[in-house]
């Protein structure tokens, strides 16, 4: 059986205008009173049809894997950047005082603008869908940033002859490439997750997020392996000109192929598709009217005589109904609802329900802990584990030890990527026993314990073995918070169906919720970029980075236990 089978929804037939339905014989004469009196009988008789209309099709494993390929490509390019950003910046002559500027520009822009993009994607009316136009645009920006980052020096050298101008322009172009790549790579995660949520049922969302984590880990592992190889003396290196051009070739090819695969993996229903009430039968209109009496997605407000003029009130997220032409067309923003500005979007995030806000705080703590360790891990290996000195003469033994430590640190990060992919499957085995909140707690606790042991016993074997706990944290951060968002929205959906009304914050869309989580990554990077360097200077040793990571992670454990809403 093909992996791509099983994606088509089952057809649902609405009753024809002249068809008799038990309890609705008076409908044909247009009696409003009779229609009201028989409303409940009609809804009961049509309940299977309602769920046939709104239920999303099951997505096959092949489709979900193809959808997750974008995460493989993104993490592959991320690994290349992590491995080569310092050598490239050093090679073009960037002063050390500007390093922090490079790492801070992108997260600051991301923190300010990411919710706007998330909200805008909720209201995008492109015929291609709501999320895919944004994913394509950000993917092109990633490719442009990668191109400038790895090829800027070579291009400027070919175009500019003056040595002083060449150095200045090379620094500007490479820095711009790094910032552009980081900006787009961070931004793209929100629309990708929202795309998955829009086109998948509840069960498939959980499976899809696990495949995302698996492919994220594999992409990072392959990226670090490509970066660890000596391409400069290979035949491919001589053909393309340098080691950086070889790595750019593999990175750009991988990203373009997997981005295209992702964009064509699962069809997305366009928001701009206007519903035509003329083509719906009267029974179909009554079906929508009765089933939507709670005011949820696709509701037609008012009496039947007013329905042809009524706006269709949306909810920005639905766990059901995206694959059906009737219900998806009913999810159009009404004329009074406007796109969020930066102010209104930030207010929506601030005023979100408390369990969403607590999830954002825990995500911030987790990413702060993770980045404390990851951004300085190779330096920690070189200075603490191998006892090298990055400021020694380049022909000295101390500097050679430092370089060896950095190299082994890259292999440790490769172990992290592989363990992240493997743990994504372990999560699925543990989920029935300890639930999402338990998995969230375990990920933070294991990472906090592992990094504390690395700080206390910094030897080569122990450190490399414990690099596997980095993957546990990585897989947790990439999947569990988004799974919890899916669970929270599912609970809200059930409440609406039971007639309990709409919870607070219903006008926030999936894009805003995912963007709010992703904003925490940028905020964590700002905190780490501003504060950790000063902390290292105060302590006089980079061992403080792993101890800081351990402390933040264990604080996150306590926060999860006390404040994260339980989800079955």
C-alpha positions as CSV (number, residue, x, y, z in Angstrom):
1,X,0.0,0.0,0.0
2,X,1.3,3.4,-0.9
3,X,2.3,5.7,1.9
4,X,0.4,8.5,0.3
5,X,-3.0,6.8,0.4
6,X,-5.8,7.6,2.8
7,X,-5.8,11.4,2.4
8,X,-9.2,11.8,0.8
9,X,-12.2,12.8,2.9
10,X,-15.2,10.6,2.8
11,X,-18.0,12.2,0.7
12,X,-20.9,13.7,2.6
13,X,-24.3,14.0,0.9
14,X,-26.7,16.7,2.2
15,X,-30.4,16.0,1.6
16,X,-31.9,17.3,-1.5
17,X,-34.6,20.0,-1.4
18,X,-37.5,17.6,-2.0
19,X,-36.2,14.8,0.2
20,X,-38.3,13.9,3.2
21,X,-36.6,13.8,6.5
22,X,-38.4,12.5,9.6
23,X,-39.6,15.4,11.7
24,X,-39.1,18.0,8.9
25,X,-42.1,17.6,6.8
26,X,-43.2,21.2,7.5
27,X,-39.9,22.7,6.3
28,X,-41.0,22.8,2.7
29,X,-43.9,25.2,3.4
30,X,-41.6,27.7,5.0
31,X,-43.1,27.8,8.4
32,X,-40.7,29.5,10.8
33,X,-42.6,28.4,13.9
34,X,-42.7,24.8,12.7
35,X,-39.1,24.9,11.7
36,X,-38.1,26.1,15.2
37,X,-40.2,23.4,16.9
38,X,-38.5,20.7,14.8
39,X,-35.0,22.1,15.1
40,X,-33.8,19.6,17.7
41,X,-35.3,16.6,15.8
42,X,-33.5,17.7,12.6
43,X,-30.2,18.1,14.4
44,X,-30.5,14.7,16.0
45,X,-31.3,13.1,12.6
46,X,-28.4,14.9,10.9
47,X,-25.7,14.5,13.6
48,X,-23.7,11.9,11.6
49,X,-23.9,14.1,8.5
50,X,-22.6,17.1,10.5
51,X,-19.5,15.2,11.7
52,X,-19.1,13.9,8.1
53,X,-18.9,17.5,6.9
54,X,-16.4,18.8,9.4
55,X,-14.2,15.8,10.1
56,X,-10.7,16.2,8.5
57,X,-9.3,13.2,6.6
58,X,-6.6,11.1,8.1
59,X,-3.2,12.0,6.8
60,X,-1.0,9.1,5.8
61,X,2.5,8.6,7.2
62,X,4.0,9.5,3.9
63,X,2.1,12.9,3.8
64,X,3.1,13.7,7.3
65,X,6.8,12.9,6.6
66,X,6.8,15.0,3.5
67,X,5.2,17.8,5.5
68,X,8.0,17.6,8.1
69,X,10.8,17.6,5.5
70,X,11.0,21.4,5.9
71,X,12.3,20.9,9.5
72,X,15.1,18.6,8.2
73,X,16.2,21.3,5.7
74,X,15.9,24.2,8.2
75,X,17.9,22.4,10.9
76,X,20.5,21.3,8.3
77,X,21.1,24.9,7.5
78,X,21.0,25.9,11.2
79,X,23.8,23.4,11.9
80,X,25.9,24.8,9.1
81,X,25.4,28.3,10.5
82,X,26.3,27.2,14.0
83,X,29.5,25.5,12.8
84,X,30.7,28.2,10.5
85,X,29.4,31.6,11.7
86,X,32.4,32.3,13.9
87,X,35.1,31.3,11.3
88,X,33.4,33.2,8.6
89,X,33.0,36.4,10.7
90,X,36.6,36.1,11.8
91,X,37.8,35.6,8.2
92,X,36.2,38.9,7.1
93,X,37.7,40.8,10.0
94,X,34.7,41.5,12.2
95,X,35.8,43.0,15.5
96,X,34.9,41.0,18.6
97,X,33.0,44.0,20.0
98,X,30.3,43.5,17.3
99,X,29.7,39.8,17.8
100,X,26.9,40.5,20.2
101,X,25.3,42.9,17.7
102,X,25.1,40.1,15.2
103,X,23.3,37.7,17.6
104,X,20.9,40.4,19.0
105,X,19.5,42.1,15.9
106,X,17.6,39.0,14.6
107,X,15.9,38.0,17.9
108,X,14.9,41.6,18.6
109,X,13.3,41.9,15.2
110,X,11.7,38.5,15.6
111,X,10.3,39.2,19.0
112,X,8.7,42.4,17.8
113,X,7.4,41.2,14.4
114,X,6.7,37.5,14.8
115,X,3.2,37.9,16.2
116,X,2.3,40.2,13.3
117,X,3.3,37.6,10.8
118,X,1.4,34.9,12.8
119,X,-1.7,37.1,12.9
120,X,-1.4,38.1,9.2
121,X,-1.2,34.4,8.2
122,X,-4.5,33.8,10.0
123,X,-6.1,36.4,7.6
124,X,-4.2,35.7,4.4
125,X,-6.6,35.3,1.4
126,X,-4.1,33.8,-1.1
127,X,-5.7,31.2,-3.4
128,X,-2.7,29.0,-2.3
129,X,-3.8,29.0,1.3
130,X,-3.1,31.0,4.5
131,X,0.3,29.6,5.6
132,X,2.1,28.5,2.5
133,X,2.7,32.0,0.9
134,X,4.4,33.1,4.2
135,X,6.4,29.8,4.3
136,X,7.6,30.3,0.7
137,X,8.5,34.0,1.3
138,X,10.5,33.2,4.5
139,X,12.1,30.2,2.7
140,X,13.4,32.5,0.0
141,X,14.7,34.9,2.6
142,X,16.5,32.0,4.3
143,X,18.2,31.0,1.0
144,X,19.2,34.7,0.4
145,X,20.7,34.9,3.9
146,X,22.6,31.7,3.5
147,X,23.9,32.8,0.1
148,X,25.2,36.1,1.5
149,X,26.6,34.5,4.6
150,X,28.7,31.9,2.9
151,X,29.5,33.7,-0.4
152,X,29.6,37.3,0.6
153,X,33.3,37.5,1.0
154,X,34.0,35.8,-2.3
155,X,31.5,38.1,-4.2
156,X,32.9,41.3,-2.6
157,X,36.5,40.2,-3.4
158,X,35.5,39.8,-7.1
159,X,33.7,43.1,-7.3
160,X,35.8,45.5,-5.1
161,X,39.5,46.1,-5.6
162,X,40.3,48.5,-2.7
163,X,41.4,46.5,0.3
164,X,39.8,48.8,3.0
165,X,36.5,49.0,1.1
166,X,36.6,45.3,0.5
167,X,36.9,44.6,4.2
168,X,34.1,46.9,5.2
169,X,31.7,45.6,2.5
170,X,32.5,42.0,3.3
171,X,31.7,42.6,7.0
172,X,28.4,44.3,6.1
173,X,27.3,41.7,3.6
174,X,28.2,38.7,5.8
175,X,26.5,40.3,8.8
176,X,23.4,41.1,6.8
177,X,23.4,37.5,5.6
178,X,23.6,36.1,9.1
179,X,20.8,38.4,10.4
180,X,18.6,37.7,7.4
181,X,19.0,33.9,7.7
182,X,18.4,33.9,11.5
183,X,15.4,36.2,11.1
184,X,13.7,34.0,8.4
185,X,14.7,30.7,10.0
186,X,13.2,31.7,13.4
187,X,10.1,33.1,11.8
188,X,9.3,30.2,9.6
189,X,8.6,27.8,12.5
190,X,5.3,29.5,13.5
191,X,3.6,29.3,10.0
192,X,4.9,25.7,9.6
193,X,3.3,24.6,12.9
194,X,0.1,26.5,12.1
195,X,0.0,24.9,8.6
196,X,0.2,21.5,10.3
197,X,-2.6,22.4,12.7
198,X,-4.8,23.7,9.9
199,X,-4.7,20.6,7.7
200,X,-4.6,17.8,10.2
201,X,-7.0,16.1,12.6
202,X,-6.1,16.0,16.3
203,X,-4.5,12.6,16.1
204,X,-2.5,13.5,13.0
205,X,-1.3,16.7,14.7
206,X,0.4,14.7,17.4
207,X,1.9,12.3,14.8
208,X,3.0,15.2,12.7
209,X,4.8,17.0,15.5
210,X,6.7,13.8,16.4
211,X,7.8,13.5,12.7
212,X,8.9,17.2,12.9
213,X,11.0,16.4,15.9
214,X,12.5,13.3,14.3
215,X,13.4,15.2,11.1
216,X,14.7,18.2,13.0
217,X,17.2,15.9,14.8
218,X,18.2,14.1,11.6
219,X,18.7,17.4,9.8
220,X,20.9,18.8,12.5
221,X,23.0,15.6,12.6
222,X,23.6,15.6,8.8
223,X,24.3,19.4,8.9
224,X,27.0,18.9,11.6
225,X,28.5,15.9,9.7
226,X,28.8,18.0,6.5
227,X,30.4,20.8,8.5
228,X,32.9,18.4,10.2
229,X,34.3,17.1,6.9
230,X,37.4,18.7,5.2
231,X,36.0,19.8,1.9
232,X,38.8,22.2,1.1
233,X,41.2,19.5,-0.1
234,X,38.6,17.4,-1.9
235,X,37.9,17.3,-5.6
236,X,34.5,19.0,-5.1
237,X,36.3,21.8,-3.1
238,X,38.7,22.4,-5.9
239,X,35.8,22.4,-8.4
240,X,33.6,24.9,-6.5
241,X,36.5,27.1,-5.2
242,X,36.6,26.6,-1.5
243,X,35.2,24.7,1.5
244,X,32.5,27.3,2.1
245,X,31.2,27.0,-1.5
246,X,30.9,23.2,-1.1
247,X,28.9,23.6,2.1
248,X,26.8,26.3,0.5
249,X,26.0,23.9,-2.4
250,X,24.8,21.1,-0.1
251,X,22.9,23.5,2.2
252,X,21.1,25.4,-0.6
253,X,20.2,22.2,-2.5
254,X,18.9,20.5,0.6
255,X,16.8,23.5,1.7
256,X,15.3,24.1,-1.8
257,X,14.3,20.5,-2.4
258,X,12.8,20.0,1.1
259,X,11.0,23.3,1.1
260,X,9.3,22.5,-2.2
261,X,8.4,19.0,-0.9
262,X,6.8,20.6,2.2
263,X,4.8,23.1,0.3
264,X,3.2,20.4,-1.9
265,X,2.8,17.8,0.8
266,X,-0.8,18.5,2.0
267,X,-3.4,20.7,0.3
268,X,-4.4,23.8,2.2
269,X,-7.9,25.3,1.8
270,X,-7.7,29.0,0.9
271,X,-9.3,31.4,3.2
272,X,-10.3,33.7,0.3
273,X,-12.8,31.1,-1.0
274,X,-16.2,32.8,-0.6
275,X,-19.1,30.7,0.3
276,X,-21.9,30.7,-2.3
277,X,-25.3,30.5,-0.5
278,X,-27.1,30.1,-3.8
279,X,-25.6,26.7,-4.5
280,X,-26.5,25.4,-1.1
281,X,-29.9,23.6,-0.7
282,X,-32.3,24.9,1.9
283,X,-31.7,21.8,4.0
284,X,-28.0,22.5,3.8
285,X,-28.6,26.0,5.1
286,X,-30.7,24.7,7.9
287,X,-28.0,22.2,8.7
288,X,-25.4,24.9,9.1
289,X,-27.8,27.1,11.0
290,X,-28.8,24.5,13.6
291,X,-25.4,23.0,14.1
292,X,-23.9,26.5,14.5
293,X,-26.3,27.8,17.1
294,X,-23.5,28.2,19.6
295,X,-21.9,30.9,17.5
296,X,-18.8,28.9,16.5
297,X,-17.1,28.6,13.2
298,X,-19.4,28.6,10.2
299,X,-22.4,29.9,12.1
300,X,-25.1,31.7,10.2
301,X,-26.7,34.2,12.6
302,X,-30.3,35.3,12.6
303,X,-33.3,33.8,10.9
304,X,-33.4,32.1,7.6
305,X,-34.6,35.2,5.9
306,X,-31.5,37.1,7.0
307,X,-28.9,34.3,6.3
308,X,-28.2,35.4,2.7
309,X,-26.9,38.8,4.0
310,X,-25.2,37.7,7.2
311,X,-21.5,37.7,7.6
312,X,-19.8,34.4,8.6
313,X,-18.2,34.8,11.9
314,X,-14.9,33.0,12.2
315,X,-12.8,31.4,14.9
316,X,-9.2,31.6,13.8
317,X,-8.5,28.1,14.7
318,X,-10.4,24.9,14.3
319,X,-9.3,21.3,15.0
320,X,-12.0,20.2,12.5
321,X,-13.3,21.3,9.2
322,X,-10.3,22.6,7.2
323,X,-10.6,20.0,4.5
324,X,-14.4,20.6,3.8
325,X,-15.4,23.2,1.3
326,X,-18.5,24.3,3.2
327,X,-17.0,24.7,6.6
328,X,-13.7,26.1,5.5
329,X,-15.5,28.6,3.3
330,X,-17.5,29.6,6.3
331,X,-14.3,30.6,8.2
332,X,-14.0,34.0,6.6
333,X,-13.3,37.1,8.8
334,X,-16.3,39.3,9.1
335,X,-16.1,42.9,7.9
336,X,-15.7,44.3,11.4
337,X,-12.7,42.1,12.2
338,X,-9.4,43.7,11.4
339,X,-5.9,42.4,11.1
340,X,-3.9,42.9,14.3
341,X,-1.4,45.7,14.6
342,X,1.7,45.3,16.7
343,X,-0.2,46.9,19.6
344,X,-3.4,44.9,19.3
345,X,-1.4,41.7,18.7
346,X,0.7,42.3,21.8
347,X,-2.5,43.0,23.8
348,X,-3.9,39.7,22.5
349,X,-0.9,37.9,23.8
350,X,-1.0,39.7,27.1
351,X,-4.7,39.0,27.5
352,X,-4.6,35.4,26.4
353,X,-6.0,32.8,28.9
354,X,-3.7,32.1,31.8
355,X,-2.8,28.6,30.7
356,X,-1.5,29.9,27.4
357,X,0.5,32.6,29.2
358,X,2.0,30.0,31.6
359,X,3.0,27.9,28.6
360,X,4.8,30.8,27.1
361,X,6.7,31.4,30.4
362,X,7.8,27.8,30.7
363,X,8.9,27.9,27.0
364,X,11.0,31.0,27.7
365,X,12.7,29.3,30.7
366,X,13.4,26.1,28.6
367,X,14.9,28.0,25.7
368,X,16.9,30.2,27.9
369,X,18.4,27.1,29.5
370,X,18.9,25.4,26.2
371,X,20.6,28.4,24.5
372,X,22.9,29.0,27.5
373,X,24.4,25.6,26.9
374,X,24.2,25.4,23.1
375,X,25.6,28.8,22.1
376,X,28.8,28.3,24.2
377,X,29.2,24.5,24.3
378,X,32.1,24.3,21.8
379,X,33.9,27.1,23.7
380,X,33.2,25.2,27.0
381,X,34.7,22.0,25.4
382,X,37.8,23.9,24.3
383,X,38.5,25.8,27.4
384,X,37.2,23.6,30.3
385,X,37.3,20.0,29.0
386,X,40.5,20.3,26.9
387,X,42.0,23.1,28.9
388,X,42.9,25.2,25.8
389,X,43.2,28.9,25.4
390,X,41.6,30.7,22.5
391,X,43.7,33.8,23.1
392,X,47.0,32.0,22.9
393,X,49.3,32.1,19.8
394,X,47.9,30.1,16.9
395,X,51.0,27.9,16.8
396,X,51.0,27.2,20.5
397,X,49.9,23.9,22.2
398,X,47.3,25.7,24.2
399,X,45.5,27.0,21.1
400,X,45.8,23.6,19.4
401,X,44.1,22.0,22.5
402,X,41.3,24.6,22.2
403,X,40.8,23.9,18.5
404,X,40.7,20.1,19.3
405,X,38.1,20.8,22.0
406,X,35.9,22.8,19.5
407,X,36.1,20.0,17.0
408,X,35.0,17.4,19.6
409,X,32.3,19.8,20.7
410,X,30.9,19.7,17.2
411,X,30.7,15.9,17.4
412,X,28.9,16.3,20.7
413,X,26.4,18.5,19.0
414,X,26.0,15.8,16.4
415,X,25.2,13.4,19.3
416,X,22.6,15.9,20.5
417,X,20.9,15.9,17.1
418,X,20.8,12.1,16.8
419,X,19.4,11.7,20.3
420,X,16.8,14.4,19.6
421,X,15.6,12.3,16.6
422,X,15.6,9.1,18.7
423,X,13.8,10.6,21.7
424,X,10.9,11.8,19.5
425,X,10.0,8.1,19.3
426,X,10.6,7.5,23.0
427,X,8.1,10.3,23.6
428,X,5.4,8.4,21.8
429,X,6.0,5.4,24.0
430,X,5.9,7.4,27.2
431,X,2.9,9.5,26.3
432,X,0.2,7.1,27.3
433,X,1.8,6.6,30.8
434,X,2.8,10.1,31.9
435,X,0.9,12.4,29.5
436,X,2.0,15.7,27.9
437,X,2.7,17.5,31.2
438,X,4.8,14.6,32.4
439,X,6.8,14.5,29.2
440,X,7.3,18.3,29.5
441,X,8.6,17.9,33.1
442,X,10.9,14.9,32.3
443,X,12.5,16.8,29.4
444,X,13.4,19.8,31.5
445,X,14.5,17.6,34.5
446,X,16.8,15.3,32.4
447,X,18.4,18.3,30.8
448,X,18.9,20.1,34.1
449,X,20.4,17.1,35.7
450,X,22.7,16.3,32.7
451,X,24.1,19.8,32.4
452,X,24.8,20.0,36.1
453,X,26.8,16.8,35.9
454,X,28.7,18.2,32.9
455,X,29.6,21.2,35.0
456,X,30.7,19.2,38.0
457,X,32.6,16.5,36.2
458,X,34.0,18.1,33.0
459,X,35.9,15.2,31.4
460,X,35.7,14.1,27.8
461,X,33.9,10.7,28.1
462,X,31.3,12.0,30.6
463,X,30.6,15.1,28.6
464,X,30.1,13.3,25.3
465,X,27.8,10.7,26.9
466,X,25.7,13.4,28.5
467,X,25.4,15.3,25.2
468,X,22.5,13.0,24.6
469,X,20.4,14.9,27.2
470,X,20.6,18.0,24.9
471,X,18.6,16.0,22.4
472,X,16.0,15.2,25.0
473,X,15.5,18.9,25.7
474,X,15.6,19.8,22.0
475,X,12.9,17.3,21.1
476,X,10.8,18.5,24.1
477,X,11.0,22.1,23.1
478,X,10.1,21.4,19.5
479,X,7.0,19.3,20.2
480,X,5.4,19.3,23.7
481,X,4.4,23.0,23.9
482,X,2.8,22.8,20.4
483,X,1.1,19.6,21.4
484,X,-0.3,21.4,24.5
485,X,-1.6,24.2,22.3
486,X,-3.4,21.6,20.2
487,X,-4.9,20.0,23.3
488,X,-6.1,23.4,24.7
489,X,-7.7,24.2,21.4
490,X,-9.3,20.8,21.3
491,X,-10.8,21.4,24.7
492,X,-12.2,24.7,23.6
493,X,-13.7,23.1,20.5
494,X,-15.5,20.5,22.7
495,X,-16.8,23.3,25.0
496,X,-18.2,25.1,22.0
497,X,-19.9,21.9,20.7
498,X,-21.4,21.3,24.2
499,X,-22.9,24.8,24.1
500,X,-20.7,26.2,26.9
501,X,-19.8,29.3,24.9
502,X,-16.5,30.5,23.6
503,X,-13.6,30.9,26.1
504,X,-11.6,34.1,26.4
505,X,-9.2,34.9,23.6
506,X,-11.3,33.2,20.9
507,X,-10.2,35.8,18.3
508,X,-6.6,34.8,18.5
509,X,-5.7,32.4,15.7
510,X,-3.4,29.5,15.5
511,X,-0.7,31.7,13.9
512,X,-0.8,34.1,16.9
513,X,-0.6,31.2,19.4
514,X,2.3,29.6,17.6
515,X,4.0,32.9,17.1
516,X,3.7,33.7,20.8
517,X,5.6,30.5,21.6
518,X,8.2,31.2,19.0
519,X,8.6,34.7,20.3
520,X,9.9,33.2,23.5
521,X,12.8,31.8,21.5
522,X,13.8,35.2,20.4
523,X,13.3,36.7,23.9
524,X,15.5,33.8,25.3
525,X,18.2,34.6,22.8
526,X,18.1,38.3,23.8
527,X,18.4,37.4,27.5
528,X,21.3,35.0,26.8
529,X,23.1,37.4,24.5
530,X,22.9,40.3,26.9
531,X,23.3,38.6,30.2
532,X,25.4,35.5,29.8
533,X,28.6,37.2,28.5
534,X,28.5,39.5,31.5
535,X,28.0,36.5,33.8
536,X,31.0,34.7,32.3
537,X,33.2,37.8,32.8
538,X,32.1,38.0,36.4
539,X,32.8,34.3,37.1
540,X,36.0,34.3,35.1
541,X,35.2,30.9,33.6
542,X,32.9,29.6,30.9
543,X,31.9,26.7,33.2
544,X,29.2,29.1,34.4
545,X,27.3,28.6,31.1
546,X,26.4,24.9,31.8
547,X,25.6,25.7,35.5
548,X,23.3,28.5,34.3
549,X,21.6,26.2,31.9
550,X,21.1,23.6,34.7
551,X,19.7,26.2,37.0
552,X,17.2,27.7,34.5
553,X,16.1,24.2,33.5
554,X,15.4,23.1,37.0
555,X,13.4,26.3,37.7
556,X,11.5,25.4,34.6
557,X,10.7,22.0,36.1
558,X,9.2,23.7,39.2
559,X,7.2,26.1,37.0
560,X,5.8,23.2,34.9
561,X,4.8,21.2,38.0
562,X,2.9,24.2,39.5
563,X,1.5,26.2,36.7
564,X,1.1,24.2,33.4
565,X,-2.4,23.1,32.8
566,X,-2.8,19.3,32.7
567,X,-3.8,17.9,29.3
568,X,-4.8,14.3,28.9
